[in-house]
């Protein structure tokens, strides 16, 4: 590793692979392509686009991302099996800069899964890494559950992988068990004991089960790791992965004690955070570091007074640094399309003329109903415009009546496959009545896994963003919508999710996982 490279930290994003393994976070093919494009534009060094052998849908997504990528290395994941590695190579080989990432569990618990002895596993590592390197000159190898692997054996297999041609060695804290000091000591130990360690990149992959993923990743960097594996919003299995926005901004803000650089355009962070939250159906908690709604909010009188006098008293970074406008939107019902387009550009959103036309209509309608329109309101309109479209189901009108002490009544008119239908249904509250009306007009067996409402802004006239997650025959779909009428937003979100299930049903479920596999992190 050159002296210059020692100050450079590579960002490896696995939102589309490890992040998508979160139960219910499955993305459509087009959504994966969109997120990959945003990651590429943001300056992510390596995009782990998926697990090609997991399903035909995963293979197609990784292949198309590889063909469309401009700057990032495109990586696919493969188990320590020849057919996995061959399938991975077929998916990534057309990328400008392809990478094969292969792994096997090395801890005592994980060695028992394939029932291999230490020697048998060592032989398999040598065989599979050698095979990967014969196909691709950029090979990453990971000992799954490395932080619970015996140090002597970990050194042995890492050395084997390096000699077989691995150019990056990733050290996963698969179950989120380690602590920062241990994370650093493990990297130091490998750099000191393994022959050839100075000639390759060491990576760190941490999970957040104990809330230490970011700290563990940064500790590993200080010890000599030069690649951080992470996801947007910390998405991932169980408690999630290291959050990209957290480690990137920590390195940017605290360069005084962590003098390492990334090539991430941090002004694009907020936009991609919101898009990932939308397509995954996993909203960002309000007090989430960097990208949470309250991350730059100050309510305490002492804090507000300090901010008015000097923003640095209570802000260690500017909202603009992560792509967040710091003021409310000075637009109203008399504003024109040019002003709206300019504001969207300020918010990091580029839209075509047709999309702008749709968003503008929604904006005018919202401005007639709200006293103040905020940046968050506009971004919610953008999300709604991207979600809605020419679908199998479309709401024509909805009227809900709630009586004191009695059931709610929903009168729904809806187009189903181009045919207009209507019904009246009662339910235990307005949302229950509305969902029952939808099911009456479009019978389905989809089970509601998640119903969540978040206010976009403050006030009684605030838009509500509603997220719905449905499951049907193993297929999972999410829907989201925003409106000042919470019940109407709920109906739209529910219908959006049903439309996605309808599309996946017509495609015979090719986007679903077809094999059972363990993840590398």
FIGUZA-659485 format. One record per residue (C-alpha): residue number from 1; residue in one letter; x, y, z negated. Coordinates in nm, 3 decimals. Last residue first. Layout:
FIGUZA-659485
ATOM pos code       X       Y       Z
ATOM NUM    A       X       Y       Z
...
//
This chain:
FIGUZA-659485
ATOM pos code       X       Y       Z
ATOM 521    X  -2.201  -0.963  -0.744
ATOM 520    X  -2.135  -1.224  -0.478
ATOM 519    X  -2.500  -1.323  -0.449
ATOM 518    X  -2.625  -1.677  -0.485
ATOM 517    X  -2.821  -1.831  -0.202
ATOM 516    X  -3.151  -1.994  -0.121
ATOM 515    X  -3.231  -2.003   0.246
ATOM 514    X  -3.494  -1.845   0.470
ATOM 513    X  -3.495  -1.486   0.344
ATOM 512    X  -3.773  -1.289   0.508
ATOM 511    X  -3.738  -1.063   0.810
ATOM 510    X  -3.856  -1.331   1.049
ATOM 509    X  -4.194  -1.353   0.870
ATOM 508    X  -4.402  -1.481   1.161
ATOM 507    X  -4.371  -1.149   1.346
ATOM 506    X  -4.748  -1.102   1.330
ATOM 505    X  -4.738  -1.163   0.956
ATOM 504    X  -4.460  -0.908   0.922
ATOM 503    X  -4.671  -0.647   1.102
ATOM 502    X  -4.980  -0.724   0.891
ATOM 501    X  -4.772  -0.712   0.573
ATOM 500    X  -4.649  -0.369   0.675
ATOM 499    X  -5.004  -0.253   0.740
ATOM 498    X  -5.108  -0.384   0.399
ATOM 497    X  -4.834  -0.176   0.236
ATOM 496    X  -4.949   0.136   0.421
ATOM 495    X  -5.310   0.063   0.319
ATOM 494    X  -5.214   0.052  -0.049
ATOM 493    X  -5.009   0.372  -0.019
ATOM 492    X  -5.296   0.546   0.159
ATOM 491    X  -5.548   0.437  -0.104
ATOM 490    X  -5.322   0.551  -0.386
ATOM 489    X  -5.264   0.888  -0.218
ATOM 488    X  -5.643   0.925  -0.190
ATOM 487    X  -5.681   0.847  -0.560
ATOM 486    X  -5.402   1.087  -0.657
ATOM 485    X  -5.552   1.380  -0.464
ATOM 484    X  -5.267   1.631  -0.433
ATOM 483    X  -5.120   1.387  -0.183
ATOM 482    X  -4.820   1.157  -0.142
ATOM 481    X  -4.791   0.809   0.008
ATOM 480    X  -4.590   0.493  -0.040
ATOM 479    X  -4.621   0.133   0.068
ATOM 478    X  -4.412  -0.169  -0.012
ATOM 477    X  -4.415  -0.515   0.140
ATOM 476    X  -4.323  -0.860   0.011
ATOM 475    X  -4.370  -1.188   0.197
ATOM 474    X  -4.374  -1.506  -0.013
ATOM 473    X  -4.728  -1.595   0.089
ATOM 472    X  -4.851  -1.242   0.015
ATOM 471    X  -4.685  -0.997  -0.219
ATOM 470    X  -4.774  -0.628  -0.248
ATOM 469    X  -4.582  -0.326  -0.378
ATOM 468    X  -4.750   0.013  -0.413
ATOM 467    X  -4.585   0.350  -0.470
ATOM 466    X  -4.788   0.668  -0.526
ATOM 465    X  -4.640   1.015  -0.496
ATOM 464    X  -4.868   1.268  -0.660
ATOM 463    X  -4.870   1.623  -0.530
ATOM 462    X  -4.904   1.885  -0.797
ATOM 461    X  -5.222   2.096  -0.824
ATOM 460    X  -5.249   2.039  -1.200
ATOM 459    X  -4.896   2.166  -1.243
ATOM 458    X  -4.546   2.030  -1.203
ATOM 457    X  -4.384   1.879  -0.894
ATOM 456    X  -4.371   1.539  -0.722
ATOM 455    X  -4.587   1.374  -0.988
ATOM 454    X  -4.515   1.002  -1.002
ATOM 453    X  -4.766   0.718  -0.975
ATOM 452    X  -4.677   0.348  -0.978
ATOM 451    X  -4.865   0.036  -0.876
ATOM 450    X  -4.651  -0.275  -0.857
ATOM 449    X  -4.705  -0.646  -0.793
ATOM 448    X  -5.053  -0.628  -0.632
ATOM 447    X  -5.125  -0.969  -0.482
ATOM 446    X  -5.206  -0.996  -0.111
ATOM 445    X  -5.481  -1.250  -0.038
ATOM 444    X  -5.659  -1.041   0.224
ATOM 443    X  -6.005  -0.931   0.330
ATOM 442    X  -5.995  -0.600   0.521
ATOM 441    X  -6.323  -0.413   0.472
ATOM 440    X  -6.391  -0.566   0.130
ATOM 439    X  -6.022  -0.547   0.037
ATOM 438    X  -6.017  -0.174   0.108
ATOM 437    X  -6.333  -0.126  -0.099
ATOM 436    X  -6.180  -0.322  -0.388
ATOM 435    X  -5.873  -0.095  -0.371
ATOM 434    X  -6.098   0.211  -0.393
ATOM 433    X  -6.301   0.080  -0.686
ATOM 432    X  -5.980  -0.008  -0.876
ATOM 431    X  -5.837   0.338  -0.803
ATOM 430    X  -6.150   0.519  -0.919
ATOM 429    X  -6.196   0.331  -1.248
ATOM 428    X  -6.318  -0.018  -1.331
ATOM 427    X  -6.472  -0.076  -0.992
ATOM 426    X  -6.775  -0.030  -0.771
ATOM 425    X  -6.775  -0.069  -0.395
ATOM 424    X  -6.944   0.109  -0.102
ATOM 423    X  -6.862   0.002   0.252
ATOM 422    X  -6.755   0.126   0.594
ATOM 421    X  -6.611  -0.007   0.919
ATOM 420    X  -6.462   0.156   1.230
ATOM 419    X  -6.308  -0.084   1.482
ATOM 418    X  -5.961   0.007   1.614
ATOM 417    X  -5.788  -0.287   1.446
ATOM 416    X  -5.959  -0.200   1.119
ATOM 415    X  -6.061   0.167   1.105
ATOM 414    X  -6.172   0.272   0.759
ATOM 413    X  -6.470   0.443   0.596
ATOM 412    X  -6.475   0.413   0.219
ATOM 411    X  -6.737   0.501  -0.042
ATOM 410    X  -6.586   0.434  -0.386
ATOM 409    X  -6.799   0.408  -0.702
ATOM 408    X  -6.659   0.426  -1.054
ATOM 407    X  -6.819   0.214  -1.325
ATOM 406    X  -7.010   0.361  -1.617
ATOM 405    X  -6.933   0.537  -1.945
ATOM 404    X  -6.927   0.878  -1.781
ATOM 403    X  -6.955   0.837  -1.405
ATOM 402    X  -6.678   0.856  -1.150
ATOM 401    X  -6.764   0.917  -0.784
ATOM 400    X  -6.509   0.843  -0.511
ATOM 399    X  -6.531   0.954  -0.149
ATOM 398    X  -6.289   0.828   0.115
ATOM 397    X  -6.274   0.904   0.486
ATOM 396    X  -6.114   0.769   0.804
ATOM 395    X  -5.846   0.548   0.647
ATOM 394    X  -5.636   0.360   0.901
ATOM 393    X  -5.559  -0.010   0.923
ATOM 392    X  -5.381  -0.173   1.218
ATOM 391    X  -5.141   0.119   1.230
ATOM 390    X  -5.064   0.409   1.462
ATOM 389    X  -4.851   0.600   1.214
ATOM 388    X  -4.794   0.687   0.854
ATOM 387    X  -4.467   0.620   0.672
ATOM 386    X  -4.246   0.877   0.846
ATOM 385    X  -4.508   1.151   0.804
ATOM 384    X  -4.559   1.057   0.439
ATOM 383    X  -4.185   1.076   0.372
ATOM 382    X  -4.164   1.415   0.539
ATOM 381    X  -4.461   1.538   0.335
ATOM 380    X  -4.287   1.423   0.016
ATOM 379    X  -3.979   1.617   0.123
ATOM 378    X  -4.193   1.928   0.164
ATOM 377    X  -4.346   1.886  -0.181
ATOM 376    X  -4.001   1.837  -0.336
ATOM 375    X  -3.888   2.167  -0.182
ATOM 374    X  -4.177   2.340  -0.356
ATOM 373    X  -4.512   2.472  -0.236
ATOM 372    X  -4.682   2.709  -0.479
ATOM 371    X  -5.052   2.790  -0.511
ATOM 370    X  -5.156   2.460  -0.359
ATOM 369    X  -5.459   2.356  -0.149
ATOM 368    X  -5.419   2.575   0.160
ATOM 367    X  -5.042   2.518   0.152
ATOM 366    X  -5.105   2.142   0.159
ATOM 365    X  -5.312   2.160   0.478
ATOM 364    X  -5.054   2.384   0.642
ATOM 363    X  -4.774   2.147   0.541
ATOM 362    X  -4.959   1.843   0.675
ATOM 361    X  -5.002   2.013   1.013
ATOM 360    X  -4.636   2.117   1.006
ATOM 359    X  -4.523   1.763   0.924
ATOM 358    X  -4.704   1.627   1.231
ATOM 357    X  -4.566   1.895   1.463
ATOM 356    X  -4.218   1.854   1.316
ATOM 355    X  -4.236   1.480   1.387
ATOM 354    X  -4.326   1.549   1.750
ATOM 353    X  -4.049   1.807   1.787
ATOM 352    X  -3.781   1.581   1.639
ATOM 351    X  -3.673   1.591   1.277
ATOM 350    X  -3.345   1.660   1.096
ATOM 349    X  -3.368   1.662   0.717
ATOM 348    X  -3.074   1.791   0.511
ATOM 347    X  -3.283   2.014   0.286
ATOM 346    X  -3.151   2.326   0.457
ATOM 345    X  -3.254   2.170   0.790
ATOM 344    X  -3.604   2.115   0.656
ATOM 343    X  -3.612   2.482   0.552
ATOM 342    X  -3.512   2.595   0.901
ATOM 341    X  -3.776   2.368   1.060
ATOM 340    X  -4.042   2.513   0.830
ATOM 339    X  -3.941   2.870   0.912
ATOM 338    X  -3.953   2.795   1.284
ATOM 337    X  -4.289   2.619   1.247
ATOM 336    X  -4.461   2.926   1.106
ATOM 335    X  -4.543   3.055   0.759
ATOM 334    X  -4.888   3.199   0.691
ATOM 333    X  -4.997   2.913   0.465
ATOM 332    X  -4.696   2.961   0.244
ATOM 331    X  -4.318   2.938   0.241
ATOM 330    X  -4.066   3.053  -0.021
ATOM 329    X  -3.972   2.692  -0.113
ATOM 328    X  -3.856   2.667  -0.474
ATOM 327    X  -3.490   2.719  -0.555
ATOM 326    X  -3.181   2.506  -0.612
ATOM 325    X  -3.175   2.319  -0.284
ATOM 324    X  -3.036   1.970  -0.334
ATOM 323    X  -2.775   1.831  -0.096
ATOM 322    X  -2.540   1.681  -0.356
ATOM 321    X  -2.306   1.979  -0.375
ATOM 320    X  -2.602   2.216  -0.339
ATOM 319    X  -2.720   2.121  -0.688
ATOM 318    X  -2.390   2.264  -0.813
ATOM 317    X  -2.171   2.064  -1.047
ATOM 316    X  -2.083   2.080  -1.418
ATOM 315    X  -2.403   2.268  -1.504
ATOM 314    X  -2.478   2.392  -1.857
ATOM 313    X  -2.250   2.691  -1.915
ATOM 312    X  -2.136   2.681  -1.553
ATOM 311    X  -2.456   2.852  -1.443
ATOM 310    X  -2.351   3.177  -1.614
ATOM 309    X  -2.589   3.433  -1.764
ATOM 308    X  -2.914   3.288  -1.636
ATOM 307    X  -2.791   2.936  -1.704
ATOM 306    X  -2.705   3.023  -2.064
ATOM 305    X  -3.050   3.167  -2.128
ATOM 304    X  -3.211   2.860  -1.974
ATOM 303    X  -2.999   2.627  -2.187
ATOM 302    X  -3.084   2.811  -2.508
ATOM 301    X  -3.451   2.813  -2.415
ATOM 300    X  -3.447   2.439  -2.346
ATOM 299    X  -3.608   2.351  -2.014
ATOM 298    X  -3.313   2.308  -1.776
ATOM 297    X  -3.349   2.093  -1.465
ATOM 296    X  -3.048   1.986  -1.257
ATOM 295    X  -3.065   1.610  -1.318
ATOM 294    X  -3.438   1.635  -1.390
ATOM 293    X  -3.559   1.489  -1.060
ATOM 292    X  -3.289   1.224  -1.073
ATOM 291    X  -3.017   1.222  -0.805
ATOM 290    X  -2.696   1.302  -0.997
ATOM 289    X  -2.761   1.091  -1.311
ATOM 288    X  -3.111   0.944  -1.340
ATOM 287    X  -3.329   1.151  -1.575
ATOM 286    X  -3.644   1.134  -1.359
ATOM 285    X  -3.607   0.766  -1.274
ATOM 284    X  -3.561   0.706  -0.901
ATOM 283    X  -3.854   0.525  -0.740
ATOM 282    X  -3.802   0.166  -0.615
ATOM 281    X  -4.030   0.109  -0.314
ATOM 280    X  -3.731   0.004  -0.108
ATOM 279    X  -3.815   0.227   0.188
ATOM 278    X  -3.898   0.528  -0.027
ATOM 277    X  -3.622   0.504  -0.286
ATOM 276    X  -3.370   0.446  -0.006
ATOM 275    X  -3.498   0.756   0.175
ATOM 274    X  -3.481   0.967  -0.141
ATOM 273    X  -3.124   0.866  -0.218
ATOM 272    X  -3.030   0.921   0.148
ATOM 271    X  -3.146   1.282   0.127
ATOM 270    X  -2.990   1.352  -0.212
ATOM 269    X  -2.647   1.219  -0.117
ATOM 268    X  -2.601   1.407   0.212
ATOM 267    X  -2.425   1.702   0.051
ATOM 266    X  -2.171   1.456  -0.091
ATOM 265    X  -2.006   1.400   0.245
ATOM 264    X  -1.809   1.093   0.134
ATOM 263    X  -1.442   1.066   0.234
ATOM 262    X  -1.325   0.967  -0.112
ATOM 261    X  -1.043   1.117  -0.314
ATOM 260    X  -0.850   1.018  -0.623
ATOM 259    X  -0.696   1.240  -0.890
ATOM 258    X  -0.899   1.102  -1.183
ATOM 257    X  -0.815   1.331  -1.478
ATOM 256    X  -0.839   1.668  -1.301
ATOM 255    X  -1.045   1.517  -1.022
ATOM 254    X  -1.332   1.508  -1.266
ATOM 253    X  -1.605   1.661  -1.048
ATOM 252    X  -1.521   1.477  -0.727
ATOM 251    X  -1.432   1.142  -0.884
ATOM 250    X  -1.745   1.155  -1.100
ATOM 249    X  -1.946   1.263  -0.795
ATOM 248    X  -1.842   0.957  -0.598
ATOM 247    X  -1.881   0.720  -0.892
ATOM 246    X  -2.232   0.841  -0.975
ATOM 245    X  -2.368   0.878  -0.622
ATOM 244    X  -2.261   0.526  -0.531
ATOM 243    X  -2.444   0.373  -0.826
ATOM 242    X  -2.271   0.062  -0.965
ATOM 241    X  -2.515  -0.223  -0.921
ATOM 240    X  -2.862  -0.300  -1.055
ATOM 239    X  -3.021  -0.394  -1.387
ATOM 238    X  -3.144  -0.730  -1.249
ATOM 237    X  -3.045  -0.741  -0.881
ATOM 236    X  -2.948  -0.423  -0.704
ATOM 235    X  -3.016  -0.054  -0.648
ATOM 234    X  -2.772   0.181  -0.824
ATOM 233    X  -2.946   0.477  -0.658
ATOM 232    X  -2.750   0.402  -0.337
ATOM 231    X  -2.532   0.097  -0.387
ATOM 230    X  -2.177   0.024  -0.498
ATOM 229    X  -1.853  -0.159  -0.428
ATOM 228    X  -1.554   0.054  -0.521
ATOM 227    X  -1.228   0.011  -0.332
ATOM 226    X  -0.883   0.122  -0.447
ATOM 225    X  -0.829  -0.083  -0.761
ATOM 224    X  -0.512   0.025  -0.943
ATOM 223    X  -0.583   0.057  -1.315
ATOM 222    X  -0.748   0.398  -1.277
ATOM 221    X  -0.971   0.245  -1.013
ATOM 220    X  -1.070  -0.040  -1.245
ATOM 219    X  -1.163   0.211  -1.516
ATOM 218    X  -1.379   0.395  -1.261
ATOM 217    X  -1.566   0.075  -1.176
ATOM 216    X  -1.616  -0.024  -1.540
ATOM 215    X  -1.748   0.322  -1.630
ATOM 214    X  -1.993   0.316  -1.338
ATOM 213    X  -2.116  -0.035  -1.420
ATOM 212    X  -2.139   0.023  -1.797
ATOM 211    X  -2.515   0.009  -1.867
ATOM 210    X  -2.499  -0.338  -2.022
ATOM 209    X  -2.659  -0.515  -1.726
ATOM 208    X  -2.514  -0.261  -1.483
ATOM 207    X  -2.334  -0.478  -1.231
ATOM 206    X  -1.982  -0.415  -1.113
ATOM 205    X  -1.789  -0.480  -0.793
ATOM 204    X  -1.424  -0.370  -0.800
ATOM 203    X  -1.188  -0.385  -0.503
ATOM 202    X  -0.818  -0.460  -0.473
ATOM 201    X  -0.655  -0.358  -0.145
ATOM 200    X  -0.359  -0.560  -0.014
ATOM 199    X   0.021  -0.535   0.002
ATOM 198    X   0.085  -0.471  -0.368
ATOM 197    X  -0.083  -0.800  -0.460
ATOM 196    X   0.171  -0.998  -0.258
ATOM 195    X   0.270  -1.221  -0.552
ATOM 194    X   0.002  -1.216  -0.825
ATOM 193    X   0.117  -1.137  -1.181
ATOM 192    X   0.144  -0.760  -1.211
ATOM 191    X  -0.137  -0.655  -0.978
ATOM 190    X  -0.361  -0.927  -1.118
ATOM 189    X  -0.297  -0.821  -1.479
ATOM 188    X  -0.354  -0.454  -1.402
ATOM 187    X  -0.689  -0.534  -1.239
ATOM 186    X  -0.797  -0.742  -1.539
ATOM 185    X  -0.678  -0.481  -1.790
ATOM 184    X  -0.887  -0.210  -1.623
ATOM 183    X  -1.208  -0.411  -1.635
ATOM 182    X  -1.134  -0.524  -1.989
ATOM 181    X  -1.095  -0.163  -2.104
ATOM 180    X  -1.416  -0.062  -1.924
ATOM 179    X  -1.634  -0.346  -2.063
ATOM 178    X  -1.728  -0.678  -1.902
ATOM 177    X  -2.059  -0.862  -1.894
ATOM 176    X  -2.239  -0.716  -1.593
ATOM 175    X  -2.329  -1.062  -1.463
ATOM 174    X  -2.123  -1.063  -1.144
ATOM 173    X  -1.832  -0.854  -1.267
ATOM 172    X  -1.683  -0.896  -0.922
ATOM 171    X  -1.312  -0.866  -0.834
ATOM 170    X  -1.281  -0.803  -0.460
ATOM 169    X  -0.959  -0.893  -0.282
ATOM 168    X  -0.905  -0.711   0.046
ATOM 167    X  -0.670  -0.811   0.330
ATOM 166    X  -0.731  -1.185   0.296
ATOM 165    X  -0.488  -1.379   0.514
ATOM 164    X  -0.443  -1.728   0.370
ATOM 163    X  -0.154  -1.603   0.154
ATOM 162    X  -0.384  -1.345  -0.002
ATOM 161    X  -0.657  -1.604  -0.065
ATOM 160    X  -0.410  -1.846  -0.227
ATOM 159    X  -0.271  -1.571  -0.450
ATOM 158    X  -0.625  -1.480  -0.560
ATOM 157    X  -0.686  -1.849  -0.631
ATOM 156    X  -0.385  -1.885  -0.862
ATOM 155    X  -0.430  -1.553  -1.040
ATOM 154    X  -0.792  -1.643  -1.117
ATOM 153    X  -0.681  -1.985  -1.242
ATOM 152    X  -0.435  -1.834  -1.487
ATOM 151    X  -0.683  -1.569  -1.596
ATOM 150    X  -0.965  -1.812  -1.671
ATOM 149    X  -1.278  -1.686  -1.488
ATOM 148    X  -1.540  -1.483  -1.677
ATOM 147    X  -1.452  -1.148  -1.514
ATOM 146    X  -1.423  -1.321  -1.176
ATOM 145    X  -1.790  -1.418  -1.173
ATOM 144    X  -1.767  -1.463  -0.795
ATOM 143    X  -1.409  -1.488  -0.671
ATOM 142    X  -1.432  -1.251  -0.372
ATOM 141    X  -1.249  -1.248  -0.040
ATOM 140    X  -1.239  -0.971   0.218
ATOM 139    X  -1.113  -1.030   0.570
ATOM 138    X  -1.015  -0.773   0.834
ATOM 137    X  -0.812  -0.943   1.109
ATOM 136    X  -1.113  -1.142   1.224
ATOM 135    X  -1.162  -1.492   1.365
ATOM 134    X  -0.839  -1.658   1.252
ATOM 133    X  -0.872  -1.463   0.927
ATOM 132    X  -1.211  -1.623   0.859
ATOM 131    X  -1.070  -1.973   0.916
ATOM 130    X  -0.777  -1.903   0.683
ATOM 129    X  -1.019  -1.772   0.419
ATOM 128    X  -1.228  -2.088   0.455
ATOM 127    X  -0.945  -2.342   0.434
ATOM 126    X  -0.748  -2.174   0.155
ATOM 125    X  -1.060  -2.120  -0.054
ATOM 124    X  -1.168  -2.480   0.005
ATOM 123    X  -0.831  -2.611  -0.111
ATOM 122    X  -0.847  -2.400  -0.428
ATOM 121    X  -1.196  -2.533  -0.495
ATOM 120    X  -1.078  -2.891  -0.465
ATOM 119    X  -0.785  -2.818  -0.697
ATOM 118    X  -1.004  -2.661  -0.963
ATOM 117    X  -1.249  -2.947  -0.939
ATOM 116    X  -1.566  -2.896  -0.740
ATOM 115    X  -1.925  -2.966  -0.852
ATOM 114    X  -2.078  -2.710  -0.609
ATOM 113    X  -2.256  -2.552  -0.911
ATOM 112    X  -2.000  -2.658  -1.172
ATOM 111    X  -1.741  -2.414  -1.041
ATOM 110    X  -1.990  -2.140  -1.126
ATOM 109    X  -2.000  -2.208  -1.498
ATOM 108    X  -1.624  -2.260  -1.520
ATOM 107    X  -1.565  -1.931  -1.337
ATOM 106    X  -1.462  -1.940  -0.970
ATOM 105    X  -1.782  -1.875  -0.773
ATOM 104    X  -1.709  -1.857  -0.399
ATOM 103    X  -1.686  -1.569  -0.157
ATOM 102    X  -1.648  -1.458   0.203
ATOM 101    X  -1.656  -1.104   0.342
ATOM 100    X  -1.589  -1.084   0.715
ATOM  99    X  -1.510  -0.736   0.847
ATOM  98    X  -1.575  -0.564   1.180
ATOM  97    X  -1.436  -0.227   1.296
ATOM  96    X  -1.584  -0.112   1.625
ATOM  95    X  -1.863  -0.359   1.557
ATOM  94    X  -1.931  -0.628   1.818
ATOM  93    X  -1.791  -0.907   1.599
ATOM  92    X  -2.028  -0.841   1.308
ATOM  91    X  -2.311  -1.090   1.371
ATOM  90    X  -2.117  -1.369   1.542
ATOM  89    X  -1.852  -1.338   1.270
ATOM  88    X  -2.111  -1.392   0.997
ATOM  87    X  -2.245  -1.701   1.174
ATOM  86    X  -1.895  -1.845   1.198
ATOM  85    X  -1.830  -1.768   0.831
ATOM  84    X  -2.152  -1.935   0.717
ATOM  83    X  -2.079  -2.239   0.939
ATOM  82    X  -1.730  -2.274   0.789
ATOM  81    X  -1.847  -2.260   0.427
ATOM  80    X  -1.715  -2.040   0.148
ATOM  79    X  -2.031  -1.831   0.150
ATOM  78    X  -2.058  -1.547   0.398
ATOM  77    X  -2.131  -1.175   0.370
ATOM  76    X  -2.122  -0.937   0.666
ATOM  75    X  -1.919  -0.619   0.694
ATOM  74    X  -1.939  -0.321   0.925
ATOM  73    X  -1.642  -0.083   0.892
ATOM  72    X  -1.785   0.266   0.917
ATOM  71    X  -1.732   0.516   1.198
ATOM  70    X  -1.977   0.475   1.484
ATOM  69    X  -2.213   0.190   1.398
ATOM  68    X  -2.467   0.091   1.663
ATOM  67    X  -2.334  -0.253   1.762
ATOM  66    X  -2.261  -0.357   1.405
ATOM  65    X  -2.602  -0.231   1.286
ATOM  64    X  -2.761  -0.436   1.562
ATOM  63    X  -2.578  -0.753   1.462
ATOM  62    X  -2.642  -0.704   1.089
ATOM  61    X  -3.015  -0.655   1.151
ATOM  60    X  -3.043  -0.949   1.388
ATOM  59    X  -2.864  -1.183   1.145
ATOM  58    X  -3.078  -1.068   0.851
ATOM  57    X  -3.396  -1.134   1.049
ATOM  56    X  -3.273  -1.476   1.158
ATOM  55    X  -3.230  -1.559   0.792
ATOM  54    X  -2.968  -1.608   0.520
ATOM  53    X  -2.687  -1.683   0.767
ATOM  52    X  -2.621  -1.316   0.839
ATOM  51    X  -2.602  -1.193   0.477
ATOM  50    X  -2.638  -0.818   0.512
ATOM  49    X  -2.500  -0.484   0.630
ATOM  48    X  -2.210  -0.450   0.390
ATOM  47    X  -2.117  -0.099   0.500
ATOM  46    X  -1.750  -0.006   0.460
ATOM  45    X  -1.600   0.344   0.455
ATOM  44    X  -1.917   0.540   0.373
ATOM  43    X  -1.883   0.880   0.540
ATOM  42    X  -2.235   1.020   0.508
ATOM  41    X  -2.304   0.963   0.879
ATOM  40    X  -2.237   0.591   0.846
ATOM  39    X  -2.455   0.566   0.536
ATOM  38    X  -2.737   0.750   0.717
ATOM  37    X  -2.707   0.516   1.016
ATOM  36    X  -2.714   0.212   0.790
ATOM  35    X  -3.026   0.346   0.616
ATOM  34    X  -3.204   0.388   0.951
ATOM  33    X  -3.103   0.047   1.082
ATOM  32    X  -3.223  -0.117   0.760
ATOM  31    X  -3.553   0.071   0.784
ATOM  30    X  -3.601  -0.046   1.142
ATOM  29    X  -3.557  -0.411   1.042
ATOM  28    X  -3.793  -0.380   0.747
ATOM  27    X  -3.662  -0.355   0.393
ATOM  26    X  -3.686  -0.607   0.108
ATOM  25    X  -3.687  -0.432  -0.230
ATOM  24    X  -3.947  -0.654  -0.397
ATOM  23    X  -3.703  -0.851  -0.611
ATOM  22    X  -3.367  -0.673  -0.581
ATOM  21    X  -3.172  -0.864  -0.314
ATOM  20    X  -3.196  -0.556  -0.092
ATOM  19    X  -2.939  -0.383  -0.310
ATOM  18    X  -2.692  -0.670  -0.276
ATOM  17    X  -2.716  -0.665   0.103
ATOM  16    X  -2.844  -0.340   0.252
ATOM  15    X  -2.736  -0.134  -0.049
ATOM  14    X  -2.388  -0.289  -0.033
ATOM  13    X  -2.182   0.027   0.014
ATOM  12    X  -1.803  -0.003   0.006
ATOM  11    X  -1.644   0.333  -0.075
ATOM  10    X  -1.267   0.341  -0.030
ATOM   9    X  -1.062   0.526  -0.290
ATOM   8    X  -0.764   0.721  -0.161
ATOM   7    X  -0.482   0.832  -0.393
ATOM   6    X  -0.286   0.505  -0.354
ATOM   5    X  -0.332   0.525   0.022
ATOM   4    X  -0.089   0.817   0.041
ATOM   3    X   0.176   0.624  -0.152
ATOM   2    X   0.143   0.340   0.098
ATOM   1    X   0.000   0.000   0.000
//
